[in-house]
Amino acid sequence: MTYQAGRHFLQIPGPTNVPDRILRAIAQPVLDHRGPVWARLQAEVFERIRPVFKTKQPVMIFPASGTGGWESALVNTLSPGDQVLTFDTGQFAVLWGTMARKLGLDVKMLATDWRRAPSPEAIEAALTEDRAHKIKAILLVHNETSNGVMSRVSEIRKAIDRANHPALLMLDTISSLGSADMRMDEWGVDVVVGGSQKGLMLPAGLAFVAASEKARTAAKSAKLPRAFWDWEPMLAAADGKSPLPYTPACNLFYGLKEALDMIEEEGLETVFARHVRHAKATRRAVRAWGLDTVCAEPSEYSQSVTAVFVPEGHSADGLRKVILERFNMSLGAGLGRLGDKVFRIGHLGDFNDLMLAGTLSGVEMGLSLAKVPHRSGGVLAALEYLSGTEERRVAA
């Protein structure tokens, strides 16, 4: 392979770039995970992760990817044959529903065109129609990574309440945790699933599952088989009453502590505002290029990823290949029904204005080299927004 000078731009929507501070923390020697130093680290991490979820509920940490968190949420709260409400709104929403079906659950799916999030009105109608309360859980993806669409969780919570329905609300925050505001307690979410490899700036390997009192009560009578994913020993560890039930991902805990330090130093709300700003700048570039985002509803724009259609007759994968080979930058591929139609720009995690400027420059040069029809000026539009010159120009 030919050496390419400079850093690789990893601009997929996760795993994200791991900051040097976190890499150094992960590189520490392994401690005895049954010893006193580890016990203090474990207790600190379990306590400090809660504010990121904006919850007072326990947050469990499994050595797994976010997909493991999905399974843990399902098997601890549901029984064979229980009905769950899912959504054909993006690749990961579909995959969570597919997992539920494989586990023996009765999956009721509402569909969209993959350009919009689940409709609160449609959810309310489905729950109102379910007078027998057969639906036991709602599986909602907060930020759908495949299309850059974010669900309006607070509105959906209100819709559930209007229907007076007792279903558990489960929320996948794998690509929004640490990059978009998520209020578990305020929004009445019963189970929140997260992962380490996106907004929390770590490698993949930690799955987070936060459970409300209602969800923990449901776990006492749920009948789906569970062993590795069992909440009971994990809840005891999260409460500091016992060690973790099996060998933890020790070095990732060091990294998580460092990530939490970094988030606290910047300020969680400042982190969210930074992601909003970079998402807006990216969309300005896309509009200036004359291209369309997959997300068609402005109130549902993602803060962590922007999915962009290439014009009909052109290959998004071909564009991505040109950009990788010429500029050493990886962009996200189109997934599922969006395959080869879409490229995805990740703008989350440890990310700043100059990194975004470099990312958008690579895209604009790639569009030209791949002969994808577009207008020039996307990078300039983003830079004007980031520097504040756009406002001054409009005011003039």
Secondary structure, 3 states (H helix, E strand, C coil): CCCCCCCCEEECCCCCCCCHHHHHHHCCCCCCCCCHHHHHHHHHHHHHCHHHHCCCCCEEEEEECHHHHHHHHHHHHCCCCCEEEEEECCHHHHHHHHHHHHCCCEEEEEECCCCCCCCHHHHHHHHHHCCCCCEEEEEEECEECCCCEECCHHHHHHHHHHCCCCCEEEEECCCCCCCCCCCCCCCCCCEEEEECCCCCCCCCEEEEEEECHHHHHHHCCCCCCCCCCCHHHHHHHHCCCCCCCCCCCHHHHHHHHHHHHHHHHHCHHHHHHHHHHHHHHHHHHHHHHCCCECCCCHHHECCCEEEEECCCCCCHHHHHHHHHHHHCEEEEECCHHHCCCEEEEECCCCCCHHHHHHHHHHHHHHHHHCCCCCCCCHHHHHHHHHHCHHHHHHHC
